[in-house]
Amino acid sequence: MTGANLAGRSELHVVLPNDIDDPAAPSGGNHYDRRLCRGLVALGWSVREQPVPGGWPHPGAAERAELAGVLAALPDGALVLLDGLVASTVPDVLVPESVRLRLAVLVHLPLGDDAERRVLRAAGAVLTTSVWTRRRLLAEYALPADRVHVAAPGVDRAAVVPGSAAGTRLLSVAAVTPGKGHDVLVAALGTMPELAWRCVCVGSLDRDPEFVDRLRERLRATGLTDRVGLVGPRTGDALDAAYADADLLVLASRGETYGMVVTEALARGIPVLATRVGGLPEALGRAPDGSLPGLLVPPDDPTALAGALRRWLDDVDLRRRLRGSARQRRHTLTGWALTAALASPVLRRMASTPNHHREAA
C-alpha cells in the first residue's frame, strides 16, 4: 500500500513555520499549532512535524524550494496539514502536490487574494479557528461548505484574578504592530491624563520596528512614557504574572480572526474591552445569563475607545457587573482537548477517502 495504509491513516505530517517554539516570537498562531499537535497525539495520531524556515508568509525562492523538497519526500497519499502562514502564498508548490498528497490547510488569518484561493480550492479540507473566518472563506472563495470546518482555540483553566478596587491596571497582549491598534490605544489614553491608570503592553517589539519607534515618539510627545509600558513578549510564568496584575484587557485591533488573548483573560475572570471586528465578538461571547463580559467598540476609533475606558474607570457598578459576567463566562470556556477533537474527524475522513485533485487554477 501507499502512505494511505492503516499506519499512514493515523500518521499526520504537519508543516509549520520553524519559529513555532521560539520564546522571542510568541504568537497566537504558533501557540494554536503547538496545542493542536499535542491534542492530536493524545487522540492517537502519529504527528510528524515538518518545520520550514523562512520569512512566511513572504517566502523567497529558497524557502519555496525547501517546502517543495519537504513535500516531495513524503510518500504518495500522505496526509499533510499545513499552517496557512506557509501554505497560502505558494499555490505553485501546493496545487501540483494536491494530486499526490492529501492536503489540509489550517487558516489562522485569511489573506483574501488569488494565491490563497487557489491553495484552498486545491485542499481536501480547510480548518479555521472561528465561525467568522469560515464564513469569510466561504464568501470570498466559493469553497464547498462541507470542506471548511471550525476548530476554535481552547484555553487553559486559570485562577480568578481578584482585580483592584479602582480598576486602573490596564493590559494589552499583542504584538506591537499597526494591525493590533496600539496607536489607537495610545491616542485614546492620551485624552485622559487626569485619570489614574497604567497600561502594560505585552508583545513583540520586532515585527514592525518603525511603527514601534513612532509609537514611542507619540508616548514621549504626550507625556505617557511612564504610564504606558512596552515590555516586549512574555510567555509562561511571566505572562501569567502580567494577567494576575491586570484589571482589564484592552485589545484595539483593526482585525482579528478570533483573539485567543480574550479567552485567556476571561479564563481568569478579567473583563475585556475590544474592538467589534472579525472574530473578537465570538471570542468574547456571553455569560450564561446573556450578559457581555466586557465592552465592544468600533475599530480605528480612538474617541470610542476612550469613552469606553472612561466608563470603566469612572463607574464602579460597571466594573462590578463586568467582573461578575467575566467570572460566569470563564465556566463556559472550552479546553484544547475539544479543539483537537473537532479537527481529528476531519483529518480522519481525509485519510480514509480516495484523494483527488481539487482545482488547478
C-alpha positions in Angstrom: 0.0 0.0 0.0 0.9 3.7 -0.3 1.1 6.2 2.5 -2.7 5.7 2.9 -2.3 2.3 4.6 -3.5 1.8 8.2 -0.3 3.2 9.7 -0.4 6.1 7.3 -4.0 6.9 8.1 -3.0 7.6 11.7 0.1 9.4 10.6 -0.1 13.2 10.0 2.6 15.4 8.6 2.2 18.9 9.9 4.1 21.7 8.0 4.9 24.6 10.4 6.9 27.8 10.4 10.2 26.9 12.1 9.8 29.6 14.8 6.9 27.8 16.4 8.6 27.3 19.7 10.7 30.5 19.7 10.0 32.3 23.1 11.2 35.5 21.5 8.5 35.4 18.9 5.3 34.1 20.6 2.1 34.3 18.6 -1.4 33.0 18.8 -1.0 31.0 15.6 2.2 29.3 16.9 0.5 28.5 20.3 -2.5 27.1 18.5 -0.4 24.9 16.3 1.6 23.6 19.2 -1.5 22.8 21.3 -3.3 21.2 18.3 -0.3 18.9 17.6 -0.3 17.8 21.3 -4.0 17.2 21.3 -3.9 15.1 18.1 -1.1 13.0 19.6 -3.3 12.4 22.7 -6.1 11.2 20.3 -3.8 8.6 18.8 -2.3 10.4 15.8 1.3 9.9 14.9 2.2 13.6 14.3 5.4 14.2 12.3 6.3 17.9 12.4 7.9 19.4 9.3 9.2 22.8 10.2 10.2 25.0 7.3 12.5 28.0 7.6 11.8 31.4 6.0 10.0 34.7 6.2 6.5 33.3 5.9 4.1 34.5 4.6 6.6 36.2 2.3 8.9 33.3 1.2 11.8 33.7 -1.2 13.0 31.2 -3.8 15.0 29.3 -1.2 12.0 28.9 1.1 9.8 27.7 -1.7 12.4 25.2 -2.7 12.7 24.0 0.9 8.9 23.4 1.2 8.8 21.7 -2.2 11.6 19.4 -1.0 9.8 18.5 2.2 6.6 17.6 0.3 8.4 15.7 -2.4 10.0 13.5 0.2 6.6 12.4 1.6 5.0 9.1 0.3 2.1 9.1 -2.1 -1.2 9.5 -0.3 0.4 11.0 2.8 -1.9 13.2 4.9 -0.5 16.7 5.3 -1.8 19.6 7.4 -0.2 22.9 6.5 -0.2 26.1 8.6 -1.9 28.7 6.4 1.0 31.1 7.0 3.1 28.7 5.0 0.5 27.4 2.6 -1.5 30.4 1.5 1.2 32.1 -0.6 2.6 29.1 -2.6 0.0 27.7 -5.0 2.8 26.9 -7.4 4.2 24.4 -4.9 1.0 23.1 -3.4 -1.5 22.8 -6.2 0.6 20.2 -8.2 1.2 18.2 -5.0 -2.6 18.1 -4.3 -2.8 15.3 -6.9 -0.4 13.1 -5.0 -0.9 14.1 -1.3 -3.9 14.6 0.9 -3.6 18.3 1.8 -5.4 20.1 4.5 -4.8 23.8 5.4 -5.2 25.5 8.7 -6.2 29.1 8.2 -5.4 31.5 11.0 -5.6 34.7 9.1 -7.3 34.9 5.7 -5.2 36.8 3.1 -8.1 37.4 0.7 -6.0 37.0 -2.5 -5.9 34.8 -5.6 -2.9 32.8 -4.3 -4.8 31.7 -1.2 -7.9 31.0 -3.2 -6.0 28.6 -5.4 -4.4 26.8 -2.5 -7.7 26.4 -0.6 -9.6 25.2 -3.6 -6.9 22.6 -4.1 -7.0 21.4 -0.5 -9.1 18.4 0.6 -10.1 20.2 3.8 -9.7 23.6 5.4 -9.6 24.2 9.2 -10.4 27.6 10.6 -10.2 29.0 14.1 -13.5 30.8 14.2 -17.0 30.8 12.7 -16.3 34.3 11.4 -13.2 33.0 9.4 -15.2 30.1 8.0 -17.9 32.5 6.7 -15.4 34.8 5.2 -13.6 32.0 3.3 -16.9 30.6 2.0 -18.0 34.0 0.8 -14.7 35.1 -0.8 -13.6 31.8 -2.4 -16.9 30.0 -3.0 -15.5 26.9 -1.3 -17.8 23.9 -0.8 -19.3 24.3 2.7 -18.6 20.6 3.6 -14.9 21.2 3.1 -14.4 24.1 5.6 -14.5 23.3 9.3 -14.1 25.2 12.6 -11.8 24.1 15.4 -11.9 27.1 17.7 -8.9 27.6 20.1 -9.1 26.3 23.6 -7.9 27.9 26.8 -6.3 26.5 29.9 -8.1 26.8 33.2 -6.6 29.5 35.5 -7.3 31.0 38.9 -9.6 34.0 39.1 -7.7 37.4 39.3 -9.4 39.5 42.0 -8.6 42.9 40.4 -8.1 46.2 42.2 -10.9 48.3 43.6 -10.2 51.2 41.2 -9.7 49.1 38.1 -6.7 51.2 37.0 -4.4 48.4 35.8 -4.9 48.0 32.0 -3.2 45.2 30.0 -2.8 44.7 26.3 -1.4 41.4 25.0 -0.5 41.6 21.3 2.5 42.1 19.0 3.1 45.8 18.7 2.1 46.3 15.0 -0.4 48.6 13.2 -2.9 45.8 12.9 -3.2 45.5 16.7 -4.1 49.1 17.0 -1.6 50.3 19.6 -1.6 53.7 18.0 -5.4 53.9 18.6 -4.9 52.8 22.2 -2.2 55.4 22.9 -4.4 58.1 21.2 -7.3 57.1 23.5 -5.2 57.1 26.6 -3.8 60.5 25.7 -7.2 62.0 26.2 -7.4 61.1 29.8 -4.2 62.2 31.6 -6.2 63.4 34.6 -7.4 59.9 35.4 -5.4 57.3 37.4 -4.4 54.4 35.2 -1.4 52.5 34.0 -1.2 50.3 30.8 1.2 47.5 30.2 1.6 46.3 26.6 2.9 42.8 26.4 4.0 41.7 22.9 6.8 41.5 20.4 8.5 44.8 19.5 10.4 43.3 16.5 7.6 42.8 13.9 7.5 46.4 12.8 10.3 48.5 14.4 9.4 51.7 12.6 5.8 51.5 14.0 7.3 50.9 17.5 9.6 53.9 17.1 6.6 56.1 16.0 4.6 54.8 19.0 7.4 55.6 21.4 7.7 59.1 20.0 4.0 59.6 20.4 4.3 58.5 24.1 7.1 61.0 24.6 5.2 63.8 23.0 2.1 63.2 25.1 3.9 62.6 28.3 2.8 59.0 28.7 6.1 57.2 28.6 6.0 56.5 32.4 2.3 55.3 32.2 2.4 53.0 29.1 5.0 50.2 29.2 6.1 48.5 26.1 7.6 45.5 27.8 8.1 43.1 25.0 7.0 39.4 24.7 6.1 37.3 27.7 5.4 33.6 28.0 4.8 31.1 30.7 5.0 32.4 34.3 5.9 35.9 33.1 2.7 36.1 31.0 0.7 34.6 33.9 2.1 37.3 36.2 1.0 40.0 33.7 -2.6 38.7 33.7 -2.5 38.4 37.5 -1.7 42.1 37.8 -4.5 43.2 35.4 -7.9 44.7 35.9 -9.0 45.0 32.2 -7.7 43.5 29.0 -7.7 46.1 26.2 -7.4 45.0 22.6 -7.7 47.8 20.0 -7.1 45.5 16.9 -8.1 46.6 13.5 -8.7 43.0 12.6 -8.7 39.6 14.4 -9.9 36.2 13.3 -10.6 35.1 16.9 -8.4 36.6 19.7 -7.0 34.0 22.0 -5.9 36.6 24.5 -9.5 37.4 25.0 -10.3 33.9 26.3 -7.1 33.8 28.2 -8.3 36.9 30.1 -11.8 35.6 30.6 -10.3 32.3 32.0 -9.1 34.5 34.8 -12.3 36.4 35.2 -10.8 39.5 33.7 -13.2 41.6 31.6 -12.2 42.7 28.1 -12.5 45.9 26.2 -12.1 45.0 22.5 -13.0 46.2 19.0 -16.1 44.9 17.3 -14.2 43.3 14.5 -13.7 39.9 12.9 -13.9 37.0 15.4 -13.5 39.2 18.6 -17.2 39.2 19.5 -17.2 35.4 19.1 -14.2 35.1 21.4 -15.8 37.4 24.0 -19.1 35.5 23.9 -21.6 35.9 26.6 -22.1 34.7 30.1 -24.8 32.1 30.8 -27.1 34.9 31.9 -26.7 36.6 28.5 -24.5 39.5 29.7 -21.4 40.6 27.9 -18.2 40.0 29.9 -16.7 43.2 28.5 -17.2 46.1 26.2 -17.0 46.3 22.4 -16.2 49.4 20.4 -15.7 50.2 16.7 -12.2 49.6 15.3 -9.9 52.5 14.5 -11.9 54.9 16.7 -9.8 56.5 19.5 -12.8 58.5 20.7 -15.0 55.4 21.1 -12.2 53.6 22.8 -11.5 56.5 25.2 -15.2 56.7 26.0 -15.3 53.0 27.0 -12.1 53.4 29.1 -13.6 56.4 30.9 -16.7 54.4 31.6 -14.7 51.6 33.1 -12.5 53.9 35.2 -15.4 56.1 36.4 -18.2 53.6 37.1 -17.7 51.2 40.0 -21.0 49.5 39.3 -20.0 48.8 35.7 -16.7 47.3 36.8 -18.6 45.1 39.3 -21.1 43.9 36.6 -18.4 43.2 34.0 -16.3 41.3 36.5 -19.3 39.2 37.5 -20.0 38.4 33.9 -16.4 37.5 33.1 -16.4 35.1 36.0 -19.5 33.5 34.7 -18.1 33.3 31.2 -15.0 31.5 32.3 -17.1 28.5 33.2 -18.3 28.2 29.6 -14.9 28.2 28.0 -13.6 25.0 26.5 -10.1 23.4 26.6 -7.6 22.4 23.9 -8.8 18.8 24.0 -12.0 19.9 22.3 -10.0 21.8 19.6 -8.2 18.6 18.7 -11.4 16.6 19.0 -13.0 18.9 16.4 -10.1 18.7 14.0 -9.4 14.9 14.3 -12.6 13.6 12.5 -12.0 16.0 9.6 -8.5 14.6 9.1 -9.6 11.0 9.6 -12.2 11.4 6.8 -9.5 12.7 4.5 -7.2 9.8 5.4 -9.9 7.2 4.6 -11.2 8.5 1.3 -9.6 8.5 -2.1 -7.5 11.5 -2.9 -8.3 13.6 -6.0 -7.1 16.9 -7.4 -9.5 19.7 -6.3 -8.7 22.6 -8.6 -5.7 23.5 -10.6 -6.5 27.2 -11.2 
